[in-house]
Every structure is written in C-alpha cells, then in structure tokens.
Amino acid sequence: MTGQADDAAAMVAGALSRRKPADRPGFLRELLAHTAAGLVVIEGDRAAGEAVYRLADAVVARGGR
C-alpha cells in the first residue's frame, strides 16, 4: 500500500486499537455501512454498488473461513 491507502489503513488500525476486542466487529460493520453510504453521495449508486459487490465477492471467495 502507498499514500492514501496507507493513511486509511493507519486510521482504521488506530480506531480498532482504541476499542475492546469485542467491540471491533461492530465498529467495522458500521464503518463499512457508512463508507458505502459516503460513496453513494460522492460517486453515485453505481460506483458504490460496484465497491460493495467486490467486497462481497471477496468474502464469498474466501469460502466462509
């Protein structure tokens, strides 16, 4: 990762580190939901839908591990 991706990864890692382990999954779910909503506002339904679809596809490809 470079540049903005590093910044985003560091931001999420920092936010996770300030939460109890039991609170982290809920935080990530909320982050995903708010991120998708932000993409709808900034880039439109199609771009947000594509990003969410790619994420879902990656989860399915892992086979529920």
Legacy VTK file of the C-alpha trace (Angstrom):
# vtk DataFile Version 3.0
C-alpha trace
ASCII
DATASET POLYDATA
POINTS 65 float
0.000 0.000 0.000
1.082 3.526 -0.603
-0.061 7.046 0.061
-3.772 7.301 0.704
-4.161 3.552 1.217
-1.515 3.654 3.948
-3.274 6.617 5.558
-6.623 4.819 5.508
-5.114 1.603 6.885
-3.402 3.514 9.691
-6.636 5.351 10.526
-8.627 2.107 10.770
-5.878 0.347 12.727
-5.753 3.230 15.193
-9.521 3.256 15.619
-9.535 -0.509 16.188
-6.730 -0.310 18.734
-8.795 2.079 20.862
-11.701 -0.380 21.080
-12.141 -3.515 23.133
-11.766 -6.686 21.066
-15.464 -7.475 21.497
-16.404 -4.042 20.071
-14.221 -4.268 16.956
-16.517 -6.326 14.687
-19.437 -3.930 15.237
-17.186 -0.954 14.582
-16.028 -2.470 11.293
-19.619 -3.245 10.235
-20.616 0.359 10.950
-17.540 1.635 9.126
-18.435 -0.437 6.057
-22.023 0.832 6.101
-21.011 4.472 6.468
-18.311 4.108 3.829
-20.806 2.680 1.332
-23.242 5.494 2.109
-20.461 8.040 1.603
-19.610 6.523 -1.769
-23.247 6.833 -2.824
-23.157 10.544 -2.024
-19.745 11.201 -3.581
-19.651 8.839 -6.570
-23.232 7.674 -7.010
-25.174 4.457 -6.646
-23.382 2.575 -9.406
-19.851 3.151 -8.083
-20.894 2.396 -4.501
-22.718 -0.730 -5.617
-19.661 -1.920 -7.514
-17.422 -1.420 -4.471
-19.836 -3.286 -2.205
-20.216 -6.060 -4.792
-16.423 -6.501 -4.996
-16.214 -6.686 -1.217
-18.990 -9.274 -1.068
-17.349 -11.268 -3.845
-14.061 -11.303 -1.913
-15.860 -12.586 1.194
-17.578 -15.352 -0.780
-14.293 -16.292 -2.469
-12.779 -16.953 0.954
-15.410 -19.662 1.400
-16.598 -18.594 4.850
-13.247 -19.274 6.509
LINES 1 66
65 0 1 2 3 4 5 6 7 8 9 10 11 12 13 14 15 16 17 18 19 20 21 22 23 24 25 26 27 28 29 30 31 32 33 34 35 36 37 38 39 40 41 42 43 44 45 46 47 48 49 50 51 52 53 54 55 56 57 58 59 60 61 62 63 64
